[in-house]
């Protein structure tokens, strides 16, 4: 029975991916916008899950790298006049440099000190961004029409192009995590997720694997910031460095779906957007509902919805655990 459910789940995931690939042809522009937003949040959730769920680096300042990617891209594309194909990887490189610098400042911190420290860094960078000359100050700046038209002559074409870029980004993030978990570092991350003390006793270089998860995630989060900028058509320190949009909602998605798994962010994203669509007309009730669900899950299902499902299935749909004898993924 459980084998059949696992097979059904894997087929559903495969069909979902096929549907996402065909979305520009199958769905309306409004639905395409919704899917673009969902894939953006899914990517952020997977990357935060890599850092916090596997690397055990409980940061609440991920929005800093979203903003850094957005502002770096604007600087290279608008102020320096670089082509988008060059500005995009350059923005990721800048985010990588900041990721190394931020981790160097925070790596000694743990638990609440790490969370608060990462938040302080993010808020400081947001204030600095609001005062950068050439970036619109406190009101931000819009991308020129010429740059947006390079994505498509008409609005529907631009929407499809951005959606494809976001889909590719989500697949790349998934592939990064999948490949990382197949490596020796991934084996260490899996041990770190289960027990940091046990991993250290077993000989895992916990400092190295924790640093790897944080630093490798940084440029991918910067890429998310670039694509969010293309979606919105502008940068601003409040939107680009939004803690609510790019960290708090992401935490909700991962906590609800299940920390330390690839299935968790997928399930959490589906739940988040379902609730958003059902409750978005009810004002503060939407946020109250999200908060209530988060508290209930933390109290009664700390491993999230996927944790409950995995108890029934006995295995993952997307296996990331290792066979103790062979070391291979099972």
N, C-alpha and C positions, 0 to 999 in steps of 0.2 A: 504493500500500500504506500509506504513512505517513498519507495523507489519510484513509483508512478507519479507521486506528487512532485518529487524532485525533477523528474523528466518533464512534467507539465510546466513547472516553473521555468526551466531552462528554455523550453520551446517558446514560452510567453516572452521571455527576455529577448530571444532571437527575433521573434515577430515584431516586438516593440522597436528594435533597432532598425529592422527593415522599414517599418512604418515611418520612423523618423527620417530615414534616408529619402523616402518618397514624399515627405510632407509638403515641399514646395509645389508639387503637382496635385496632391490630394486635398489640401486644406485651404481655407479662406485666409486672406491677409490677417484678420483678427486672430485666428487660431495660430497662425505662424508667429505672431508677436508673442502670444502666450507660451508657445513651445520654446521660443528663443529665450524668454525670461526663465522658464523652467530649467533649460539646459545650462544657463548661466549659473543659477543657484545650485544645481546638481554638481557642477564642476567645483564651485567654491566649497560645497559640502564634502566632496571626496577629498579635496586637498586639506581641509581642516581636519578631517577624520584621519588622514595620513599623519599629520603632525600631532594631534591630540590623542586619537584613538590607538595608534600604533607607536608613535614616538614618545607618547606620554608627556608632551610639551603643551600644557594647558594654557594656551594664549587666548586672549580675547581682543587682540589687536590686529587681526588679519586684514581689517579694512585699510590699514596703513599701506599695504602692498598693492591693494586695488588702486588707491589714490596715487601712489608713486608711479605705477604703470601708466595711468591715465595722463598724469602731468608730464611724464617723460616723453610719452608719445606725442603729445601736443607740442612740446618744446622742439623735438626733432622734426616733426612734420610741418609745423606752422612757422616756428621762429627760425629754424635752421634751413628749412626748405627741402628736407630730404624726402625722397620717394617713400610712399607708404610701406613698400616691401622692405625697405632698409630701416625705416623708423620703428617698425613693429619689433623686430629682433633686438634693436638697440634699446628699446624701452624695457624689454625683458632682461637685457644685460644689466641695465641700471638697477632694476629691481633685485637682481641677484646680488649685486654689490651691497645694496642696502640690507638684504637678507643676511649676508655674512656679518655686516657691521652690527645689526640689531642683535643677532644671536650672540656675538662676542660680548655684548653688554648684558644679556639676560641669562646666559647659560648656567650661571651659578644659582639662579633663583628657582624656587619650587613652589608648588601649590598656589596659595592666594597671592604670595609675593610675585610670582611669575605672571599671574593673570593681571594684577594691578600694574606691574611694570610694563607689560606689553601694551596695556591700554594707555598709559601715560606717554609712551613713545609714539603711539598712533595719534593721540590728540596733539602732541607737540608738533608732529609733522604736518598735521592739518592746519595748525595756526601759521606755521612757516609758509605753507602753500598759499594761504590767503593773502600773504604779503609779498609774493614773488612778482617782480616787475615783468610785464609782458604777458602775464597769465590772467589778466582781468580782475586782479585783486579779490575783494570780497564777493563781487557779483559773478565772477567766472568769465568764461569766454566761449563763444560758439565756433564750431568748425566751419570753415568756408564751404560754400556750395560746390566749388570746384572739386574739393576732396571727396565730398559725399557723392558727387556725380561719377567719380571714378569707380564707385561700387555699382553703378547702374544709372542709366539715363532717366528712368522713371522710378517713382516711389516703390511700386511692387517689385521691380528688379533689385533695387537696393535692399529691400526687406529680405528677399530670397538669398542674396549674396551674404548678408550679415548672418542669416540663419545658418547657412552652410558653414561659414567660418566658426560659429559658435558650436555647431555639431562636431566639426573636426576637432575643435579645442576640447570638448568633452571626451571624445574618443581618445585623444592624445593623453589627457589626464588619467583616464582609466588605464591606458596602456602603460603609462609611467608607473602607476602604482602596481599593476600586475607584474611588470618586469622587475620592479624593485623587490617585490615579495618573493620572486623566484631566485633572487640572488642571496649571497651570504648575509648581506645587510638585512634582507627581508626576513631571513631566519632569525636574526637577532631582534628585529622589530616584533615578530610574532611572540618571541620569548618575553620581550619587554612588555608587550600588551598583557600577557598572562600574569607576569610577576616580575617587577623590576629587581627585587632582591634575588629571586631565583635565577634570573638571567645573569646578574653579576656573578653569582656563585658559580654558574655554569661556564664562566669565562667570556661572556659577551662583553664587548667594549661598549657599554651603555652610552658613554659620552659621544662616541663616534656615530652610532646608529641614530641617536637622538638628533645630533647635528645634521646628519644626512637628510633626515625626514624634513627638518625645518628649512634647510637651505635649498634642497631640490624643489620644495613646494613654492618658494618665493617667486621665481620667475614665471611659473605657471599662473600664480595669482596676479602677477603683473600683466600677463596676457589677458586675463579676464578683465582687468581694468581698461585695457586698450579697447576690447570689444564692447564693453559697457559704454565707453565714450562714443564709439561709432553708433551704437544703438540710440543714445540720447542726443547725439549731435553737438555736445558741449561738455565742458569741464567746469566744475566749481568745487571749492574746498568742502562745502557741506555735502554735496551729492557724491562726489568722488571718494571722499573719506567717510562716508556714512556708516557709523557703527551699527545702527539699527538694520540697515539693508544688507550689509556685507559681513556682519559678524553675528548679531543677535539672532536674526532669522536663520542663519546657517547653523548656529548652535541648536536651535529648536529642531531643525531638520535632522541633524545627526543624532541628537538625544532621543527623539521620537522614533527614528528609524532603527537605530542601534549602532553604538560606538564600536569601532574595531572590526568592521566588516565592510565589504563592498556593497552588499545588499542593503545595508542600513540607510545610506544616503539616498539610494533610489526610492526605497519605500517612503522615507521621510519627505522627499521632494513631492511625491504623489499626494501624500496626506496634506502637506502644507498648501499646495496649490488648490486642492479640493476645498479645504477650509476657506482659503482666501476667496475663491469664486462664490462659495455659498454665503459667506458672512461679510463680504466687503461693503455691503449696503447698510450694515448695522453699526457703523462707527466704532466706538471703543469696545463694543461687545466682541469684535474680532480679536483684539489684543488680549482681552480678558480670557477668551476661550483658549487662545494659544498658551497663555500662562498657566491656566488651570490644567490643561492636558499635560504640559511639561511637568508640573508638580506631581500629578498622579503617576506619570510614567516613572519619574525618578523614585517615588516611594514604593510602587508596587511592581514595576517592571524595569529595573535599572539597566537592563541590557536592550531595552527598546522592543519595538514590535517584532523585528527580525529575531531577537533573542527568544521571544516566546514561540515564534514559528520554528526556529531551529531545534527547540526542545522536542517538538513533534516530529520533525524530519530527521533529526540526528546527524545532519550534515549540511554544508553550505551549497547554495545554488552556484555560487562563484567561489570555488575552493581556494583558500589561501593558507590553510593549515598544512603542516608538513608531516609526512610519515616518520615516526621516531626511528625507524630502522634504516630507511633509504634516504630520508631527507627530502624526498620528492613531494610535490603538492598532491593532495588527495581530495 
